[in-house]
Amino acid sequence: MRVVIKQLGLDIQVKYQDEGYRLEQGSVLIDVDVWEQGIRSAPPVAPETLHQHHALLDLYRGDYLGDHRYIWAESERERLSMMWFVHAKQVVDCHMQLGQYTEAMLLLQQLQELYPYVEDIYFGMMKIHVMHGNLGEVKRQYERLTFTLQQELGVGPSEALHTWYEQHFNGIRSQLRTGEEPPIFCSIDCSRR
């Protein structure tokens, strides 16, 4: 390893200490460190900083050492993944508050691919679909969540989501049959749309 580091001219030292090896990175920048520092030093998510936060989300390239599945890296992998998840949800919430539902939906779809067992992601997608009167997609998301949770975890959606779905989905369907204008259901401040 030392030979390869020397051939590449990297400012890295391999040190033997306490019956193990340690890398001292010197002036070499590590992408994970740069990304984490960017998240920690970024201004709060707000309409005027969305571009910066999207750039930070785009820097995340997936699970830490995800190709290798080292057991010793699992806690760091989980910590970084949760950091990205929380940041992405803040960006989604900002888009929702601004009425930028396409941008919110694109990020929710990305979140759903990475975190298929998180009910809140499906719920956010269902709320957007309800706002646009797309009942087929509301039903599809609910059924997808129900199937995923049942198949993988042996549970169903929370009682709160089930109740919301039953009240809103059935209520909107009956209103559409009678010609009434369905209300918009949104649990966040949508007044800035």
C-alpha positions as CSV (number, residue, x, y, z in Angstrom):
1,M,0.0,0.0,0.0
2,R,2.8,2.4,0.8
3,V,4.3,1.8,-2.6
4,V,1.1,2.7,-4.4
5,I,0.6,5.8,-2.3
6,K,4.2,6.9,-3.1
7,Q,3.8,6.2,-6.8
8,L,0.6,8.3,-6.9
9,G,2.3,11.1,-5.0
10,L,-0.4,11.3,-2.4
11,D,0.1,13.2,0.9
12,I,-0.9,10.2,3.0
13,Q,1.1,8.4,5.6
14,V,0.5,4.8,6.7
15,K,1.2,4.4,10.4
16,Y,1.4,1.2,12.4
17,Q,0.0,1.7,15.9
18,D,-1.6,-0.6,18.5
19,E,-1.3,-3.7,16.4
20,G,-3.2,-2.0,13.5
21,Y,-2.7,0.4,10.6
22,R,-3.9,3.9,10.4
23,L,-4.0,6.3,7.4
24,E,-3.1,10.0,8.1
25,Q,-4.6,11.9,5.2
26,G,-2.3,14.9,5.3
27,S,-3.6,17.5,2.8
28,V,-5.7,15.0,0.8
29,L,-9.4,15.9,0.8
30,I,-11.9,13.1,1.4
31,D,-15.2,13.4,-0.3
32,V,-17.2,12.3,2.8
33,D,-15.5,14.9,5.0
34,V,-16.1,17.7,2.4
35,W,-19.8,16.8,2.1
36,E,-20.4,16.6,5.8
37,Q,-18.6,19.9,6.4
38,G,-20.8,21.4,3.6
39,I,-24.0,20.2,5.3
40,R,-22.8,21.4,8.8
41,S,-21.8,24.9,7.5
42,A,-24.7,25.5,5.1
43,P,-27.2,28.2,5.9
44,P,-30.7,27.0,6.9
45,V,-32.9,25.6,4.1
46,A,-34.8,28.6,2.8
47,P,-36.1,29.7,-0.6
48,E,-33.0,31.7,-1.3
49,T,-30.6,28.9,-0.4
50,L,-32.4,26.0,-2.2
51,H,-29.8,25.9,-5.0
52,Q,-27.0,25.4,-2.4
53,H,-28.9,22.7,-0.6
54,H,-29.7,20.8,-3.9
55,A,-25.9,20.9,-4.7
56,L,-25.2,19.4,-1.3
57,L,-27.8,16.7,-1.9
58,D,-26.2,15.9,-5.3
59,L,-22.8,15.5,-3.7
60,Y,-24.0,12.5,-1.8
61,R,-23.1,9.5,-3.9
62,G,-24.7,6.7,-1.9
63,D,-23.8,4.7,1.1
64,Y,-20.4,5.1,2.7
65,L,-18.2,2.3,1.4
66,G,-21.5,0.8,0.0
67,D,-19.8,-1.4,-2.5
68,H,-17.9,-3.3,0.2
69,R,-20.3,-3.8,3.2
70,Y,-17.7,-3.7,5.8
71,I,-19.3,-4.4,9.2
72,W,-16.9,-1.9,10.9
73,A,-18.3,0.9,8.6
74,E,-22.0,0.2,9.2
75,S,-22.5,2.8,12.0
76,E,-20.8,5.5,9.9
77,R,-22.8,4.4,6.8
78,E,-26.0,4.7,8.8
79,R,-25.1,8.1,10.3
80,L,-24.3,9.7,6.9
81,S,-27.4,8.2,5.3
82,M,-29.6,9.7,8.1
83,M,-27.8,13.0,7.7
84,W,-28.7,13.0,4.0
85,F,-32.2,11.9,4.7
86,V,-32.9,14.7,7.2
87,H,-31.4,17.3,4.9
88,A,-33.4,16.0,1.9
89,K,-36.7,16.1,3.9
90,Q,-35.9,19.8,4.9
91,V,-35.5,20.6,1.2
92,V,-38.8,18.8,0.3
93,D,-40.6,20.8,3.1
94,C,-39.3,24.1,1.7
95,H,-40.4,23.2,-1.8
96,M,-43.9,22.2,-0.5
97,Q,-44.2,25.5,1.4
98,L,-43.4,27.3,-1.8
99,G,-45.9,25.3,-3.8
100,Q,-43.1,23.8,-5.9
101,Y,-44.7,20.4,-6.0
102,T,-42.8,19.1,-9.0
103,E,-39.4,19.7,-7.3
104,A,-40.8,18.2,-4.0
105,M,-42.1,15.2,-5.9
106,L,-38.8,14.5,-7.7
107,L,-36.9,14.5,-4.4
108,L,-39.6,12.4,-2.7
109,Q,-39.3,9.8,-5.5
110,Q,-35.5,9.7,-4.9
111,L,-36.1,9.3,-1.1
112,Q,-38.6,6.5,-1.7
113,E,-36.0,4.6,-3.8
114,L,-33.5,4.9,-1.0
115,Y,-35.8,4.5,2.0
116,P,-38.8,2.3,0.9
117,Y,-40.0,1.7,4.4
118,V,-40.5,5.3,5.5
119,E,-44.2,6.1,5.6
120,D,-43.8,9.8,5.6
121,I,-42.3,9.8,2.1
122,Y,-45.4,8.1,0.7
123,F,-47.6,10.4,2.7
124,G,-45.9,13.5,1.2
125,M,-46.4,12.0,-2.3
126,M,-50.1,11.3,-1.6
127,K,-50.7,14.8,-0.3
128,I,-49.3,16.2,-3.5
129,H,-51.4,13.9,-5.6
130,V,-54.5,14.8,-3.6
131,M,-53.8,18.5,-4.2
132,H,-53.7,17.8,-8.0
133,G,-56.8,15.5,-7.9
134,N,-54.7,12.5,-9.0
135,L,-56.6,9.9,-7.1
136,G,-55.2,7.0,-9.0
137,E,-51.7,7.9,-7.8
138,V,-52.9,8.4,-4.2
139,K,-54.3,4.9,-4.3
140,R,-51.2,3.5,-6.0
141,Q,-48.9,5.1,-3.4
142,Y,-51.0,3.8,-0.5
143,E,-51.2,0.3,-2.0
144,R,-47.4,0.3,-2.7
145,L,-46.7,1.4,0.9
146,T,-49.1,-1.3,2.3
147,F,-47.5,-4.0,0.2
148,T,-43.9,-3.0,1.0
149,L,-44.5,-2.8,4.7
150,Q,-46.5,-6.1,4.8
151,Q,-44.1,-8.0,2.6
152,E,-40.9,-6.8,4.3
153,L,-41.8,-6.0,7.9
154,G,-45.1,-7.8,8.5
155,V,-46.9,-4.6,9.4
156,G,-49.3,-2.2,7.8
157,P,-49.4,1.6,7.5
158,S,-49.9,3.6,10.7
159,E,-53.4,4.1,12.0
160,A,-53.1,7.8,11.4
161,L,-52.2,7.3,7.7
162,H,-54.9,4.7,7.2
163,T,-57.5,7.0,8.7
164,W,-56.3,9.9,6.5
165,Y,-56.4,7.8,3.4
166,E,-59.9,6.4,4.2
167,Q,-61.3,9.9,5.0
168,H,-59.7,11.8,2.1
169,F,-59.6,9.2,-0.6
170,N,-63.2,8.0,-0.1
171,G,-64.4,11.6,0.6
172,I,-62.8,13.0,-2.6
173,R,-64.1,10.1,-4.7
174,S,-67.7,10.7,-3.6
175,Q,-67.3,14.5,-4.1
176,L,-66.1,13.9,-7.6
177,R,-69.1,11.7,-8.3
178,T,-71.5,14.4,-7.2
179,G,-69.6,17.2,-9.0
180,E,-68.5,19.0,-5.8
181,E,-65.1,20.7,-5.8
182,P,-62.8,18.6,-3.5
183,P,-60.9,20.5,-0.8
184,I,-57.1,20.6,-0.8
185,F,-55.6,18.7,2.2
186,C,-52.3,19.9,3.3
187,S,-50.8,19.7,6.8
188,I,-48.1,22.3,6.1
189,D,-48.4,26.0,5.4
190,C,-49.3,26.0,1.7
191,S,-50.4,29.7,1.7
192,R,-47.1,30.8,0.0
193,R,-47.9,28.9,-3.2
